Amino acid sequence: MIKLRIAIPTLNAGKTLSSTLDSLEGFGGFAEIVIIDSGSTDETLSIADRYGVPVRFHPAGNMYAAINEGLKDAEADWLTYINGDDILYASNVIERIQAAKHDEDVLYGAVDFIDDEGRFLHAWKSARPHHLLSLYEAGFSPMLQQGTLFRNRVFRQNQGFSVDYKYVSDADFWFRALQAGVKFSRAENPTVAGFRLHEGQFSQRMETAMKQEHAQMWKCRIREAKCSSSAMKELWIFRFDNRYNYIERMIRRDALEGRVSMAKSYDLFAR
């Protein structure tokens, strides 16, 4: 019985899509996968055909509109989306869903950062559940979408992802769910996803626009700043929880680049 639907929005994802689909083969009949393509002119569609993954078409312009198209008719209890350059660890996702309690509506946790060749760079832990809302209210994004699974009822309650945003609608989605009292459950081990860093991704090409849009989204969600002393304390707890990952980041940079330095989460490593 299908328990999970995975939507993959694509636009010329041919360079990495095979790796993404390879990572999903371990789901078997547990998950159904749908690609929502917005006019690829490279080998994206031929790769999808080779893997037997159905493709829907949605006009280019807003990735989240495409994601909504891919999830809107899902009957599976659990949903997620990943980009055509990320990966999921199928056995870990299955284990996480099977262990979920009835009142847990959003499952999230740690994510591995990998480079364009699939090499492990470092891990990243999300904030604790009871800290999430106050950190969002203070203007921070304390969790990553790639490691997140959410129930179909949450998607429908939120009326999908807002198409008012091009880059940060996932953060808006979690923000709205938290404000509505949806229960979030964190599991840090094992990690369930790999987030690929490369020059062509939104996080690199549109960094300034993403920051501006995030600020706009934040102002729409709350009427006044809530950067309280409590939120700042929770931010430092969040960073303390990631202390080993900061060290790991320096070690991996030394191993891959031959130099020790502190990289930011989204920094590309030199070849």
Backbone as CSV, one residue per row, in Angstrom:
resi,resn,N_x,N_y,N_z,CA_x,CA_y,CA_z,C_x,C_y,C_z
1,MET,0.843,-1.207,0.000,0.000,0.000,0.000,0.870,1.247,0.000
2,ILE,0.549,2.197,-0.866,1.334,3.426,-0.960,1.103,4.299,0.265
3,LYS,2.183,4.684,0.932,2.116,5.508,2.138,2.602,6.931,1.903
4,LEU,3.353,7.151,0.826,4.045,8.427,0.635,3.998,8.834,-0.834
5,ARG,3.733,10.116,-1.083,3.914,10.651,-2.433,5.065,11.646,-2.403
6,ILE,5.935,11.525,-3.393,7.090,12.406,-3.528,6.953,13.180,-4.829
7,ALA,6.877,14.488,-4.728,6.802,15.346,-5.915,8.186,15.913,-6.205
8,ILE,8.559,15.918,-7.486,9.864,16.445,-7.898,9.641,17.494,-8.982
9,PRO,9.752,18.772,-8.663,9.659,19.797,-9.708,10.966,19.846,-10.497
10,THR,10.878,19.929,-11.815,12.092,19.934,-12.631,12.040,21.003,-13.710
11,LEU,13.206,21.501,-14.038,13.425,22.361,-15.201,14.891,22.211,-15.576
12,ASN,15.141,21.390,-16.582,16.511,21.092,-17.020,17.356,20.543,-15.879
13,ALA,16.859,19.442,-15.295,17.545,18.784,-14.179,18.315,17.554,-14.630
14,GLY,18.585,17.460,-15.923,19.183,16.244,-16.466,20.523,15.862,-15.869
15,LYS,21.289,16.822,-15.419,22.621,16.532,-14.884,22.571,15.721,-13.598
16,THR,21.520,15.916,-12.796,21.475,15.283,-11.474,20.268,14.376,-11.263
17,LEU,19.290,14.399,-12.155,18.037,13.685,-11.915,18.236,12.182,-11.755
18,SER,19.152,11.593,-12.497,19.376,10.143,-12.371,19.796,9.776,-10.953
19,SER,20.666,10.586,-10.367,21.097,10.334,-8.995,19.920,10.433,-8.030
20,THR,19.063,11.425,-8.241,17.884,11.587,-7.394,16.968,10.373,-7.512
21,LEU,16.690,9.937,-8.725,15.791,8.808,-8.927,16.404,7.498,-8.463
22,ASP,17.711,7.362,-8.585,18.392,6.177,-8.043,18.121,6.050,-6.544
23,SER,18.150,7.188,-5.853,17.967,7.158,-4.398,16.544,6.777,-4.007
24,LEU,15.601,6.908,-4.934,14.201,6.625,-4.622,13.788,5.198,-4.957
25,GLU,14.643,4.457,-5.622,14.261,3.113,-6.049,14.011,2.175,-4.868
26,GLY,14.647,2.474,-3.731,14.465,1.627,-2.556,13.088,1.711,-1.933
27,PHE,12.259,2.648,-2.353,10.916,2.761,-1.793,9.990,1.666,-2.290
28,GLY,10.227,1.150,-3.491,9.336,0.145,-4.044,7.900,0.630,-4.049
29,GLY,6.976,-0.206,-3.551,5.568,0.149,-3.520,5.164,1.018,-2.345
30,PHE,6.128,1.387,-1.512,5.814,2.220,-0.348,5.494,3.654,-0.761
31,ALA,6.112,4.104,-1.851,5.953,5.497,-2.281,5.637,5.565,-3.768
32,GLU,4.909,6.611,-4.144,4.705,6.931,-5.545,5.424,8.243,-5.829
33,ILE,6.002,8.335,-7.013,6.819,9.483,-7.386,6.210,10.134,-8.610
34,VAL,6.158,11.442,-8.608,5.676,12.170,-9.777,6.614,13.344,-10.042
35,ILE,6.977,13.497,-11.289,7.784,14.642,-11.719,6.858,15.681,-12.331
36,ILE,7.044,16.922,-11.951,6.282,18.019,-12.536,7.271,18.880,-13.287
37,ASP,7.248,18.811,-14.596,8.245,19.491,-15.413,7.694,20.790,-15.989
38,SER,8.570,21.769,-16.079,8.157,23.095,-16.550,8.833,23.495,-17.849
39,GLY,9.013,22.500,-18.732,9.522,22.809,-20.065,10.990,22.517,-20.264
40,SER,11.476,21.426,-19.703,12.890,21.069,-19.851,13.247,20.832,-21.307
41,THR,14.433,21.297,-21.674,14.922,21.100,-23.038,16.151,20.203,-23.063
42,ASP,16.547,19.686,-21.912,17.684,18.768,-21.860,17.154,17.340,-21.767
43,GLU,17.892,16.432,-21.142,17.499,15.029,-21.100,16.586,14.681,-19.924
44,THR,16.049,15.677,-19.224,15.201,15.416,-18.055,14.065,14.450,-18.374
45,LEU,13.344,14.678,-19.441,12.167,13.858,-19.752,12.563,12.446,-20.164
46,SER,13.666,12.311,-20.881,14.106,10.967,-21.275,14.571,10.170,-20.054
47,ILE,15.165,10.848,-19.082,15.569,10.166,-17.841,14.338,9.698,-17.082
48,ALA,13.336,10.562,-16.969,12.094,10.174,-16.296,11.464,8.965,-16.975
49,ASP,11.470,8.958,-18.297,10.909,7.838,-19.049,11.703,6.559,-18.793
50,ARG,13.005,6.683,-18.735,13.858,5.520,-18.490,13.592,4.898,-17.122
51,TYR,13.276,5.716,-16.142,12.991,5.226,-14.788,11.513,4.887,-14.595
52,GLY,10.702,5.146,-15.590,9.282,4.842,-15.492,8.522,5.752,-14.554
53,VAL,8.994,6.980,-14.387,8.349,7.933,-13.487,7.395,8.811,-14.283
54,PRO,6.127,8.894,-13.889,5.168,9.732,-14.628,5.536,11.209,-14.553
55,VAL,5.252,11.918,-15.613,5.573,13.341,-15.701,4.300,14.136,-15.954
56,ARG,4.116,15.181,-15.171,3.074,16.153,-15.423,3.740,17.447,-15.887
57,PHE,2.996,18.262,-16.566,3.558,19.517,-17.068,2.872,20.694,-16.391
58,HIS,3.679,21.653,-16.011,3.159,22.877,-15.402,3.987,24.045,-15.918
59,PRO,3.353,25.146,-16.278,4.112,26.273,-16.827,5.209,26.747,-15.886
60,ALA,6.314,27.181,-16.468,7.418,27.703,-15.670,7.011,29.015,-15.014
61,GLY,7.716,29.350,-13.943,7.458,30.624,-13.288,7.377,30.544,-11.785
62,ASN,6.880,29.414,-11.258,6.794,29.266,-9.814,6.897,27.789,-9.451
63,MET,8.000,27.425,-8.825,8.250,26.037,-8.457,7.171,25.499,-7.527
64,TYR,6.668,26.337,-6.628,5.702,25.864,-5.637,4.337,25.583,-6.258
65,ALA,4.008,26.297,-7.319,2.781,25.973,-8.065,2.913,24.583,-8.675
66,ALA,4.108,24.253,-9.162,4.352,22.916,-9.720,4.264,21.851,-8.640
67,ILE,4.795,22.154,-7.462,4.728,21.196,-6.350,3.277,20.949,-5.958
68,ASN,2.490,22.011,-5.872,1.070,21.847,-5.568,0.392,20.947,-6.590
69,GLU,0.749,21.114,-7.860,0.191,20.272,-8.918,0.539,18.807,-8.677
70,GLY,1.732,18.556,-8.193,2.167,17.187,-7.966,1.593,16.533,-6.730
71,LEU,1.086,17.329,-5.796,0.591,16.778,-4.534,-0.922,16.874,-4.375
72,LYS,-1.580,17.657,-5.196,-2.979,18.016,-4.953,-3.939,16.832,-4.946
73,ASP,-3.652,15.785,-5.713,-4.567,14.655,-5.793,-4.024,13.415,-5.090
74,ALA,-3.028,13.598,-4.240,-2.416,12.457,-3.556,-3.396,11.822,-2.577
75,GLU,-3.414,10.512,-2.533,-4.214,9.781,-1.557,-3.354,9.240,-0.424
76,ALA,-2.041,9.267,-0.598,-1.128,8.798,0.444,-1.267,9.661,1.693
77,ASP,-1.029,9.061,2.843,-1.134,9.786,4.108,0.014,10.784,4.278
78,TRP,1.184,10.453,3.714,2.373,11.288,3.881,2.813,11.864,2.541
79,LEU,3.328,13.089,2.592,3.767,13.788,1.394,5.134,14.414,1.628
80,THR,5.858,14.648,0.547,7.053,15.467,0.582,7.394,15.874,-0.839
81,TYR,8.322,16.790,-0.954,8.886,17.093,-2.271,10.378,17.254,-2.121
82,ILE,11.093,16.939,-3.168,12.522,17.203,-3.234,12.820,17.774,-4.611
83,ASN,13.906,18.486,-4.710,14.321,19.009,-6.003,15.021,17.918,-6.801
84,GLY,15.187,18.163,-8.082,15.774,17.170,-8.964,17.275,17.029,-8.824
85,ASP,17.830,17.576,-7.744,19.259,17.402,-7.477,19.521,16.880,-6.068
86,ASP,18.455,16.663,-5.289,18.611,16.144,-3.930,18.376,14.640,-3.906
87,ILE,18.614,14.022,-2.758,18.399,12.586,-2.625,17.685,12.289,-1.312
88,LEU,16.966,11.171,-1.288,16.377,10.656,-0.059,16.990,9.303,0.250
89,TYR,17.155,9.012,1.526,17.620,7.703,1.968,16.378,6.866,2.261
90,ALA,15.979,6.078,1.290,14.662,5.443,1.298,14.394,4.627,2.558
91,SER,15.325,3.775,2.955,15.072,2.909,4.114,14.872,3.725,5.384
92,ASN,15.594,4.834,5.506,15.456,5.676,6.693,14.121,6.407,6.698
93,VAL,13.664,6.846,5.511,12.359,7.505,5.420,11.251,6.532,5.786
94,ILE,11.316,5.318,5.242,10.301,4.300,5.546,10.251,4.016,7.042
95,GLU,11.410,3.862,7.650,11.484,3.601,9.088,10.865,4.744,9.891
96,ARG,11.131,5.966,9.456,10.625,7.142,10.165,9.101,7.204,10.088
97,ILE,8.535,6.950,8.923,7.083,6.994,8.764,6.418,5.866,9.544
98,GLN,6.982,4.693,9.487,6.381,3.558,10.186,6.392,3.737,11.697
99,ALA,7.328,4.508,12.207,7.421,4.738,13.649,6.614,5.947,14.115
100,ALA,6.029,6.703,13.173,5.317,7.929,13.526,4.064,7.636,14.343
101,LYS,3.814,8.477,15.324,2.602,8.376,16.131,1.465,9.094,15.414
102,HIS,0.244,8.751,15.803,-0.926,9.277,15.093,-1.007,10.800,15.156
103,ASP,-0.553,11.393,16.250,-0.690,12.843,16.394,0.512,13.609,15.869
104,GLU,1.484,12.923,15.296,2.648,13.592,14.709,2.334,13.927,13.255
105,ASP,2.279,15.217,12.954,1.849,15.649,11.631,2.988,16.054,10.713
106,VAL,4.105,16.504,11.258,5.281,16.874,10.478,6.500,16.210,11.102
107,LEU,7.190,15.412,10.325,8.409,14.749,10.768,9.587,15.457,10.126
108,TYR,10.585,15.781,10.916,11.734,16.479,10.358,12.974,16.081,11.134
109,GLY,14.149,16.441,10.587,15.369,16.065,11.275,16.608,16.569,10.581
110,ALA,17.680,15.817,10.721,18.970,16.222,10.175,19.033,15.954,8.677
111,VAL,19.866,16.735,8.007,20.065,16.609,6.556,21.568,16.606,6.274
112,ASP,21.990,15.746,5.366,23.374,15.767,4.893,23.508,16.768,3.752
113,PHE,24.580,17.541,3.761,24.939,18.369,2.609,25.936,17.573,1.773
114,ILE,25.691,17.487,0.472,26.595,16.780,-0.437,26.977,17.734,-1.563
115,ASP,28.076,17.434,-2.258,28.479,18.308,-3.358,27.933,17.779,-4.676
116,ASP,28.311,18.419,-5.785,27.729,18.042,-7.073,28.144,16.660,-7.533
117,GLU,29.155,16.080,-6.894,29.570,14.720,-7.222,29.048,13.702,-6.213
118,GLY,28.235,14.169,-5.268,27.656,13.267,-4.283,28.514,13.033,-3.059
119,ARG,29.626,13.767,-2.925,30.503,13.590,-1.757,29.897,14.268,-0.541
120,PHE,29.974,13.597,0.605,29.474,14.157,1.853,30.310,15.366,2.256
121,LEU,29.624,16.466,2.605,30.308,17.676,3.055,30.159,17.871,4.558
122,HIS,28.939,17.926,5.016,28.682,18.071,6.447,27.203,17.826,6.699
123,ALA,26.839,17.651,7.955,25.439,17.465,8.320,24.897,18.756,8.920
124,TRP,23.601,18.808,9.096,22.929,20.005,9.620,21.734,19.557,10.440
125,LYS,21.691,19.958,11.693,20.588,19.603,12.584,19.558,20.717,12.619
126,SER,18.300,20.334,12.677,17.229,21.303,12.827,17.007,21.619,14.301
127,ALA,16.307,22.725,14.562,16.037,23.144,15.930,15.031,22.206,16.605
128,ARG,14.989,22.278,17.909,14.067,21.454,18.679,12.618,21.906,18.441
129,PRO,11.656,20.959,18.500,10.268,21.293,18.150,9.697,22.490,18.906
130,HIS,9.934,22.569,20.208,9.335,23.639,20.989,10.044,24.979,20.784
131,HIS,11.115,24.998,19.978,11.793,26.241,19.652,11.445,26.765,18.260
132,LEU,10.807,25.945,17.444,10.628,26.288,16.035,9.854,27.587,15.841
133,LEU,8.689,27.708,16.463,7.842,28.865,16.200,8.516,30.164,16.623
134,SER,9.109,30.186,17.797,9.732,31.430,18.251,10.927,31.803,17.375
135,LEU,11.634,30.807,16.831,12.744,31.114,15.934,12.239,31.646,14.598
136,TYR,11.154,31.078,14.080,10.543,31.643,12.871,10.070,33.068,13.125
137,GLU,9.452,33.298,14.272,8.953,34.627,14.593,10.085,35.639,14.731
138,ALA,11.278,35.149,15.097,12.433,36.034,15.230,13.169,36.232,13.904
139,GLY,12.673,35.587,12.828,13.249,35.809,11.509,14.235,34.759,11.047
140,PHE,14.352,33.648,11.781,15.286,32.585,11.404,14.536,31.424,10.754
141,SER,15.242,30.629,9.950,14.686,29.407,9.369,15.395,28.215,10.001
142,PRO,14.797,27.602,11.006,15.505,26.602,11.804,15.346,25.158,11.354
143,MET,14.832,24.926,10.144,14.707,23.555,9.641,14.841,23.563,8.125
144,LEU,15.250,22.419,7.578,15.437,22.280,6.140,14.334,21.406,5.544
145,GLN,13.812,21.823,4.409,12.706,21.102,3.780,13.086,19.688,3.380
146,GLN,14.324,19.479,2.931,14.697,18.167,2.388,14.519,17.038,3.404
147,GLY,14.634,17.329,4.687,14.493,16.289,5.714,13.110,16.241,6.309
148,THR,12.104,16.742,5.595,10.776,16.914,6.177,9.715,16.087,5.453
149,LEU,8.857,15.458,6.226,7.717,14.702,5.734,6.485,15.255,6.432
150,PHE,5.383,15.405,5.698,4.199,15.993,6.308,2.956,15.240,5.865
151,ARG,1.989,15.211,6.753,0.757,14.489,6.444,-0.068,15.234,5.400
152,ASN,-0.825,14.452,4.659,-1.699,15.001,3.629,-2.655,16.038,4.227
153,ARG,-3.129,15.779,5.452,-4.087,16.698,6.077,-3.461,18.065,6.355
154,VAL,-2.151,18.103,6.592,-1.477,19.379,6.806,-1.417,20.158,5.498
155,PHE,-1.121,19.457,4.417,-1.087,20.090,3.094,-2.441,20.714,2.770
156,ARG,-3.506,19.994,3.054,-4.837,20.499,2.736,-5.255,21.607,3.709
157,GLN,-4.902,21.467,4.955,-5.202,22.514,5.927,-4.512,23.820,5.559
158,ASN,-3.296,23.725,5.054,-2.525,24.900,4.644,-2.886,25.379,3.247
159,GLN,-3.769,24.618,2.566,-4.135,24.905,1.170,-2.890,24.939,0.285
160,GLY,-2.017,23.987,0.534,-0.805,23.847,-0.261,0.227,24.912,0.039
161,PHE,1.205,24.987,-0.843,2.269,25.983,-0.715,1.812,27.284,-1.367
162,SER,2.081,28.381,-0.705,1.677,29.680,-1.237,2.456,29.998,-2.507
163,VAL,1.754,30.442,-3.533,2.417,30.841,-4.778,2.752,32.332,-4.765
164,ASP,2.597,32.954,-3.605,3.012,34.354,-3.467,4.531,34.481,-3.421
165,TYR,5.202,33.344,-3.194,6.662,33.347,-3.080,7.265,32.405,-4.121
166,LYS,8.444,32.780,-4.614,9.161,31.948,-5.571,10.252,31.108,-4.920
167,TYR,10.758,31.538,-3.765,11.942,30.908,-3.195,11.762,30.407,-1.769
168,VAL,10.831,30.945,-1.003,10.771,30.619,0.428,9.390,30.129,0.857
169,SER,8.594,29.604,-0.071,7.260,29.159,0.301,7.306,27.951,1.226
170,ASP,8.389,27.183,1.205,8.507,26.076,2.157,8.597,26.617,3.588
171,ALA,9.403,27.668,3.814,9.486,28.274,5.141,8.138,28.844,5.558
172,ASP,7.435,29.483,4.625,6.094,30.003,4.905,5.133,28.879,5.276
173,PHE,5.257,27.738,4.605,4.402,26.576,4.866,4.578,26.097,6.303
174,TRP,5.841,25.943,6.732,6.106,25.488,8.111,5.670,26.539,9.125
175,PHE,5.907,27.794,8.810,5.513,28.890,9.681,4.002,28.847,9.927
176,ARG,3.234,28.717,8.856,1.770,28.688,8.975,1.297,27.461,9.744
177,ALA,1.944,26.320,9.504,1.566,25.095,10.215,1.838,25.231,11.712
178,LEU,2.965,25.816,12.065,3.294,26.023,13.474,2.305,26.969,14.134
179,GLN,1.951,28.042,13.439,0.992,28.993,13.992,-0.381,28.350,14.184
180,ALA,-0.691,27.326,13.381,-1.975,26.628,13.492,-1.950,25.529,14.541
181,GLY,-0.803,25.304,15.180,-0.715,24.306,16.237,-0.431,22.895,15.776
182,VAL,0.027,22.734,14.539,0.377,21.405,14.035,1.558,20.842,14.832
183,LYS,1.511,19.542,15.131,2.568,18.930,15.926,3.748,18.533,15.049
184,PHE,4.926,19.047,15.377,6.167,18.723,14.691,6.961,17.753,15.557
185,SER,7.579,16.762,14.935,8.366,15.770,15.659,9.741,15.642,15.023
186,ARG,10.795,15.838,15.817,12.163,15.809,15.305,12.828,14.471,15.605
187,ALA,13.538,13.947,14.633,14.396,12.772,14.824,15.708,13.060,14.113
188,GLU,16.800,13.101,14.838,18.077,13.473,14.237,18.832,12.294,13.644
189,ASN,18.528,11.098,14.087,19.226,9.934,13.563,18.215,8.859,13.216
190,PRO,18.337,8.227,12.063,19.319,8.590,11.038,18.821,9.738,10.169
191,THR,19.735,10.369,9.452,19.341,11.396,8.497,18.520,10.756,7.379
192,VAL,17.618,11.525,6.782,16.739,10.958,5.753,16.957,11.564,4.375
193,ALA,17.815,12.609,4.268,17.942,13.280,2.978,19.332,13.861,2.784
194,GLY,19.676,14.056,1.507,20.913,14.723,1.144,20.601,15.936,0.299
195,PHE,21.134,17.092,0.682,20.909,18.362,-0.008,22.161,18.685,-0.812
196,ARG,22.018,18.725,-2.132,23.178,18.880,-3.001,23.504,20.361,-3.220
197,LEU,24.754,20.724,-2.953,25.237,22.074,-3.199,25.940,22.127,-4.549
198,HIS,25.515,23.060,-5.400,26.194,23.248,-6.687,25.872,24.634,-7.210
199,GLU,26.611,25.085,-8.172,26.513,26.463,-8.644,25.172,26.799,-9.279
200,GLY,24.478,25.805,-9.831,23.256,26.089,-10.562,22.002,26.193,-9.720
201,GLN,22.062,25.881,-8.429,20.860,25.850,-7.613,20.415,27.253,-7.183
202,PHE,19.120,27.340,-6.818,18.556,28.609,-6.371,19.357,29.202,-5.210
203,SER,19.759,28.345,-4.272,20.441,28.827,-3.070,21.720,29.576,-3.401
204,GLN,22.312,29.274,-4.550,23.540,29.951,-4.964,23.219,31.128,-5.882
205,ARG,22.403,30.895,-6.907,22.152,31.921,-7.922,21.263,33.053,-7.425
206,MET,20.321,32.727,-6.525,19.319,33.703,-6.121,19.414,34.031,-4.635
207,GLU,20.611,33.990,-4.086,20.775,34.168,-2.638,20.194,35.496,-2.162
208,THR,20.499,36.588,-2.855,20.009,37.905,-2.434,18.490,37.987,-2.528
209,ALA,17.930,37.495,-3.634,16.478,37.516,-3.808,15.785,36.660,-2.754
210,MET,16.387,35.535,-2.397,15.810,34.664,-1.374,15.768,35.367,-0.024
211,LYS,16.842,36.066,0.323,16.874,36.782,1.596,15.818,37.881,1.629
212,GLN,15.678,38.583,0.532,14.672,39.650,0.464,13.258,39.077,0.571
213,GLU,13.028,37.958,-0.116,11.706,37.356,-0.074,11.409,36.784,1.307
214,HIS,12.427,36.230,1.951,12.232,35.710,3.308,11.831,36.842,4.251
215,ALA,12.468,37.993,4.124,12.116,39.147,4.956,10.681,39.581,4.693
216,GLN,10.266,39.544,3.435,8.889,39.893,3.076,7.906,38.900,3.686
217,MET,8.208,37.612,3.576,7.347,36.579,4.131,7.212,36.740,5.635
218,TRP,8.327,36.999,6.290,8.338,37.147,7.752,7.435,38.294,8.186
219,LYS,7.495,39.415,7.472,6.664,40.569,7.808,5.184,40.265,7.595
220,CYS,4.875,39.401,6.626,3.484,39.037,6.374,2.932,38.103,7.444
221,ARG,3.801,37.306,8.038,3.364,36.321,9.021,3.149,36.918,10.407
222,ILE,3.894,37.945,10.764,3.746,38.561,12.079,3.635,40.072,11.922
223,ARG,2.942,40.725,12.866,2.697,42.161,12.764,3.839,42.983,13.348
224,GLU,4.603,42.394,14.244,5.710,43.118,14.836,6.828,42.149,15.168
225,ALA,8.051,42.684,15.266,9.204,41.832,15.542,9.046,41.127,16.881
226,LYS,9.436,39.853,16.909,9.360,39.084,18.144,10.718,38.473,18.466
227,CYS,11.754,39.256,18.242,13.114,38.776,18.501,13.411,38.968,19.991
228,SER,12.766,38.167,20.814,12.860,38.289,22.256,14.151,37.667,22.775
229,SER,14.436,37.919,24.040,15.611,37.304,24.664,15.464,35.790,24.688
230,SER,14.222,35.319,24.833,13.972,33.877,24.809,14.325,33.285,23.450
231,ALA,13.926,33.991,22.359,14.226,33.508,21.013,15.729,33.486,20.774
232,MET,16.448,34.491,21.269,17.894,34.518,21.087,18.557,33.383,21.862
233,LYS,18.023,33.080,23.037,18.535,31.937,23.798,18.332,30.648,23.023
234,GLU,17.141,30.507,22.424,16.846,29.311,21.647,17.726,29.222,20.407
235,LEU,18.072,30.379,19.829,18.987,30.394,18.687,20.350,29.852,19.081
236,TRP,20.843,30.231,20.238,22.147,29.740,20.675,22.092,28.260,21.043
237,ILE,20.949,27.804,21.541,20.779,26.369,21.779,20.820,25.615,20.453
238,PHE,20.143,26.169,19.454,20.137,25.605,18.101,21.568,25.504,17.576
239,ARG,22.347,26.546,17.737,23.734,26.539,17.270,24.591,25.588,18.091
240,PHE,24.317,25.510,19.392,25.067,24.577,20.248,24.796,23.139,19.828
241,ASP,23.555,22.843,19.474,23.217,21.494,19.006,23.990,21.131,17.745
242,ASN,24.411,22.138,16.990,25.151,21.911,15.748,26.660,22.021,15.929
243,ARG,27.132,22.057,17.171,28.562,22.302,17.423,29.453,21.261,16.757
244,TYR,29.028,19.994,16.811,29.856,18.961,16.192,29.843,19.074,14.667
245,ASN,28.750,19.577,14.121,28.673,19.743,12.669,29.575,20.872,12.191
246,TYR,29.761,21.903,13.021,30.702,22.967,12.663,32.122,22.416,12.596
247,ILE,32.459,21.581,13.561,33.783,20.950,13.568,33.936,20.028,12.362
248,GLU,32.893,19.258,12.106,32.886,18.343,10.963,33.083,19.106,9.666
249,ARG,32.473,20.270,9.574,32.575,21.107,8.376,34.024,21.517,8.120
250,MET,34.724,21.895,9.189,36.130,22.280,9.051,36.985,21.087,8.638
251,ILE,36.707,19.916,9.219,37.474,18.717,8.897,37.270,18.318,7.438
252,ARG,36.021,18.374,6.978,35.749,18.006,5.598,36.368,19.003,4.621
253,ARG,36.356,20.288,4.971,36.984,21.280,4.099,38.481,21.007,3.999
254,ASP,39.088,20.622,5.098,40.514,20.293,5.077,40.748,19.060,4.199
255,ALA,39.860,18.059,4.313,40.025,16.823,3.549,39.825,17.040,2.056
256,LEU,38.885,17.914,1.689,38.548,18.097,0.274,39.290,19.249,-0.384
257,GLU,39.688,20.250,0.421,40.348,21.426,-0.151,41.785,21.581,0.308
258,GLY,42.169,20.837,1.358,43.526,20.963,1.871,43.739,22.198,2.721
259,ARG,42.660,22.728,3.289,42.790,23.888,4.175,41.695,23.837,5.224
260,VAL,42.000,24.376,6.380,41.045,24.405,7.479,40.420,25.796,7.542
261,SER,39.106,25.877,7.439,38.399,27.147,7.577,36.948,26.851,7.904
262,MET,36.254,27.851,8.445,34.855,27.687,8.788,33.985,28.119,7.610
263,ALA,33.290,27.175,6.995,32.395,27.463,5.883,30.976,27.651,6.403
264,LYS,30.220,28.513,5.748,28.796,28.622,6.042,28.079,27.408,5.450
265,SER,26.858,27.184,5.919,26.143,25.980,5.510,26.044,25.817,4.010
266,TYR,25.808,26.920,3.275,25.564,26.852,1.841,26.801,27.178,1.009
267,ASP,27.946,27.317,1.628,29.170,27.612,0.886,29.584,26.421,0.027
268,LEU,29.947,26.702,-1.215,30.474,25.660,-2.084,31.920,25.359,-1.706
269,PHE,32.297,24.103,-1.802,33.685,23.714,-1.566,34.427,23.762,-2.893
270,ALA,35.674,24.191,-2.845,36.483,24.230,-4.057,36.779,22.820,-4.521
271,ARG,36.914,22.670,-5.825,37.232,21.340,-6.367,38.688,20.996,-6.115
